[in-house]
Amino acid sequence: MDIKHPGQENVLSDAVFSRLKSLTLNIPLENLARPLGRFISPTPILEDLSITVADSGDYLPILKTGDFFTLSKLHLNGVAPNLASLPIPHLRILHLENLPNNPRMPDLLRFLERAPWLEELVLVNAGPEGDSEPPERVASLRALRNLTLRGTVTKAKLLQHLALPASVDIHLAGRFNQRSGGLMEEFLPPSLNNLPVTSTFTSLSIRNTSRFLCDLQLSGQGGKLNITIKNESLRGVLAHDQFAPPAANLCLQRLTPLALDTVTHLTLRRDHWGALAFPDTAGFREFLHQLPSLQSVALVHCDFRSISALDPVAVVLPFFRSLTICVAPETTIDFNLLCLIAESKLASRNPLEKVKFVFSSATRVMVVESEMDRLKQCVQVVEVEEVDEIPNVFQHSEM
């Protein structure tokens, strides 16, 4: 049953409640008190409950109690749950958003321990607060498949108290805090022993954009780590100059707690209006030392000069074989620099096997045939592809 207009809540008698399998409440605050009080009535077959309040003002709407033994999905937006009195043993999906009163860490952990079948947990501007728990206090969520923490959630502190399976997908989003010293201090706890997902990455993508805030996606099922950083005053993830702090060090140094030695594919992407000097060559080269198993690299609309970081004289990448370059509009390809790197790798008996250029249909780049011939002499396969739109993600097979 969907109740989305004032007055419709009047149909919720005890008899109706007892027959509900699904209930969605999306009504003004002044109409919500009566339905919330109804949850003292039995709901023997209720499986899906969603309550949304757009603006609670000074009033604190609370889902205090109820018979939720059969509930498998709970979504509360603007309504605070009384976690101590809401035992939901069969809960599989929990979304808490924009809570007027964030739960305390001890209460949230005890609630999660009473939901052993929980598969999806989403907290958006939903605490928790008051972390007085010792580091060894950990709630085990062995069935969890998806975890999303966004907004003012204290991400690092909560993750410190959760034991998660290696196959879990984690999505963390918030604002990059320069004063904290870097990205990872804010998003990941000091110890990652209870987060095995952080040691299984094979694909790493770093995106420099002007549209989003900080965003981390850790996929245990796909072995992927995707990082998006809003440009703001930092001028990108890897770039830095005299007017901006060294964002390369702030961000990439905080990646070191993660096990990057299993990463085989790296994508660096600069969105439109992102920092032009992305990635910074020195920061890029230093970062590559953390990727000893790297096999393929994709540079999407990046500063072409940064490929000098791939020179085997500067950094040893014994398995690096494939390079994809998605050329930005109005970009000049320095074939001489690319050929020097390819020749250097060939001389070190670690040759490039494939170089692929990808152009959008709107990009016009002049390619001199003699330069392309020189590249083909030291690379086994050289491909040029024109596409309507550059894909967001490059898979291993596209390398």
N, C-alpha and C positions, 0 to 999 in steps of 0.2 A: 504494500500500500504506500502510495506517495501522497504526502500532505505538503503542499507548497503555497497554499493561499490561506489567509486568516479566516477562521471560522470552520475550516475543514476538520480541525482537531476535535471538534465537538462530537464527532462520530465514534471516537475512541472510548467505547464503553468496556466494561470488564469482559463482556461476552466477545466483543471484537478482538480485544487483546489476546484472548485465549486461542484464537484461530489464526493469528498472524504468523506468517513464515518470514516475511520481509517487511521492514518499515523504514521509510525515509521521511524525516521531518526537516523542512526548510522554510521556516516561518519566522515572523518578527518576534522579538524577545518577549513582548507583552502577551503573546499567545502561547508561550512555551511552558509556562509554569504548570498548567494542568496536565499536558502529556508527560512531563517529567515525573509528576507525582503518581501517574498511572502505573509506573513500573513496579510498584509494590504488588500489583496484580500478577497472577501466574501467566507466563508466556511459554507454555510447554513445547512449542514447535518453532519458536523464533530463531532464525539462523542468521539473518542479515539486518543490522541496525545502523542507520546513518542519521546523525543529527547535526544540523548546521545553523549557527546564529551569526549573522553578518556583523553585528555590533552589540556587544553586551553592555557598553557604557559603564556605569558604576556598579551595576548588578552582577553578581557572580553566579551564573547558572551552573549547577552541579548535578551530574548524574550520580545520585547518592547510593542507591541500592536497587536491587531487582533480581529476578530469577532468570539468570542468563546461562543456565547449564547447557543448553543446546546451541548457544550462539557460536558461530564460526567466523563472522566478519563484523567488526565494529569500527565505525568511522565517526569521530567527534571533531567538529570544527567550531571553536568558540565556546565549547561546553567542557568544563573541567570534570574529569572522572574522579570519583573517590576510590582510588585503587585498592585501599585496604578492605573495602566492602564489596568488591566486584570480582569474586572468583569466577573465572570463565575457563574451565578446564579443557574445552574443545576448541578454543579460539585458534584460528589459522591466520587471520589477517587483522592487523591493528593499525589504524591511521589516527594520529592525534595531531591537530593543527590549530595554531593561533589560540592556545589555551589562555584563558584569563588568569589562571593561577597554575604555574608549572608544577609538576610533581616533584617531590623530594627524591633524591637518588636512592635512599634505602627503600622507599615505598615502591618505586618503579622496579627495582631489582627483584623484590619479593613478588611483585605482580607477575613479572616475566617468568620467574621460576615456577609459578602456578599455571603457566600456559605452555606445557611441554611440546605441543604440536604446532606452535607458532611458526609460520612459513614466511610471512611478510610483515615487516615493522617499518612504519613511516612516521617520523617526528619532524614537524615543520613549525618552527617557533614554539617549541613545546618542551623546553627544559632539557634535562632535569637540573635541579638546583640543590645546593646544600650538600656537596660531596664530602661527607665526613667518614666515608667508608675507607678502610685500609686497602692498599693496593691488591692484597691477596683475596679480597672479597670479589668473587666472580660468579655471575649467573650464566649457566650453560644453556645455549639455544641451539641444540644439535640439529633441529629440523629446519632452521632458518635458511631461506633461499635468497631473500632480498631484504636489504637494510638501506633506508634512505634517511639521512640526517641533513636538514636544511635550515637556514636562517640562524637564529640565536641559540641553537642547540649547542651545548658544550660538548663538542664531538670527541675530542681527545679523552676527556674524563669518562664519558660513557663507554667508549671503546675499551678503555682500560679495565672495565668491569664486566665485559662480555666475552664468553668463550664461544667462538663461531667456527663452523665447519669450513674446510678448505674450499668447498664448492660455492660458497656464498658470493653474491654480487653486492657490492657496497657502493653507494652513491653519496658523496659528501659535497655540500655546497655552502658557500658563505662568502665573506669578504676577506681579501688578503690584508693581513695586519702587519705592516712593516715594523712596528715597534716590538712585535713578538719575536723578531729575529728570523722569521721565515714561515713558509707555508706549512711544513710538516709539524712544527711544534704546536700549531693550532688545531690540526686535523688528526694527528696520530699520537698515541700515547708513547712515553719513553721506551717501554718494552712492548715488543710485538709477539711475545711468546704465545699469547692466546688468540692470535690472528694468523693462522697458517696460510690464509689467502694471500698474504703479503710476500710469500716466498715462492709463488708459482707462476710469475709473469713470463710470458714469451713475447708479448707485443706491448710496446710503449709508444704512446702518442702524446705530444705536447703541442698545444694550440695557443697561439697568441692572437687575441681578439680585442675589439673595442666595445663589444656588446654585452658581455657577461661578467659576472664576478668570478671568484675562484670556484673551481668545480673539479672534483676528483671522482673517477669511476674505476673501481677495482672489481674485475670480473674473475671470480674463481672458476666459473664454468668455462669461460673462454680464454683464461690466461692473459687478460688484457688489463693494462693500466692506462687510462686516458686522463690527461690533465689539461684544463683550460684556465688561462689566466687573463683577466681583463687588463688592457693596456694601462689605463689611467696614467699616473705620473711615473710609473715604473718603466714605461717604454718597452714593455714586453717581458718575456720570461728570461731570455738569455742575454738580452741587450743591456748595455749600461753606458753612460757617458758622464761628463762632468756635471750635468744638471740633474741626474737621477741616481738613486742608490744602485749598487751593483746587484740588480735583480737576479742575475745568473747565480751568484753565490747564495743569495737569500733563499732562492727556490731549490736549486739543484743540490746544494750541500745538504738540504733536509731530505733529499731522496736517499741519501746513503744508508739510513736504517733499513730501507727496503732491499730485498734481495734482487738486484738487477743483473746478477751474473748469469741468469737464465734467459734474459731477453735476447731474442734473435732478430726481431724486427723493430725498427725505430721510424716514426713519422714525426716530422716537424712541420707545422702548418702556420702560415701567417695569413690571417683574414684581411679583407679590405680594411684600411684605416688602422691596421696594426702597425707595430713599430717597423720602420723600413729596415733598420739594421738588425734583423732577426734571422738567424741567431748570430750573436756576437762570436767571432771566430775563436777567440781565446777561451771563452766560457764553454763553447761547444767542444773544443778539443779536450779540455779538462774533463768534461762530462763523459766523453767517449771512453775514458780510462775505466769507467765503472761498468762498461758493457763488453766484457771479454768474449762473449759468445755471439756477438752481433754478426748477422749474415746479410741483412739487407737494410737499406736506408731509403726513405722517400722524403724529399724536400718539396713542400707545396708552397709556391709563391714566396719562397724565402730569398734572403740576400744571397745571390749567387757566389759572392766572394767567400762565404762560409764553407764551401766545399774544400778549401785549402786545409781545413781541420782534418780531413780524411787522408792526408798525406801519410803514408806508412812510415816515413822518417820521423814524424812527430808522435804518432800513436800506433801501436801494434794491434791490429784487429785481424787475427789469423783466419777467421771464417768469413770475413766480409767479402761478398762476391757480387752483390747486385745493388745498383743505384738507379732510382727513379727520380726524375726532376720534372715537376709540374711548373711550367714556365709562366710567370706572371706577365700581364700585358706591359708593353713598353720596356721589357727586360732585355739586356744585352747578354748573350751567352758567351762567356770567356772560354772558348774552345782550347786556347793555348793552356790555360790553367788546368782544365779537365784532362787534356792529353798528358800533361806533365805528371799528374797524379796517377793516371792509368799506366803510363810508362814506368813510373817508380814502383808501382805494385807489381808490374810484370817483371821488372829487374829483381825484385825481392822474392820471386817465385810464389807470389800470392796474387795472381792476376784477377782483374775484374772480369767476370764472365758475362755481365749484361749491363748495359746502360740504356735506359728508356726515357725519351722525352715525351711529355704529354702537354699538348696545347689545347686551350679552349678555342672554339671556332672564332671568337672575337679577337684572338691574339695573333699578331703578325710579327714574325721573327725572321730575319734574314740569315740563312744558313749558307756558308760558302762550301762548295763541294770538296775542295781540297782539305778543308779543316775536318770535314766529316770522314774523309778517306784516311786521314792521319789517325783519327780516333779508332776507326775500324781495324787498323793494323795492330792495335794492342788490346782490343776488347773483342771477345768472341761474338757477341750479339749486340748490335745497336739498332734500336727501334724508335720510330717516330709515330706518334698516334695523335690524331685530332679528335676531340670529344666535344659534345655540346656543353657539358658542365663537368667541372672537376669533382670527383666523388668525395664525400666527407671522410671516408675511411678506405685505406688501401689494405687489402688482404695479402697474405703471403703469396697466394697464387698469382697476384697481379705483378709480382716482382719479377 
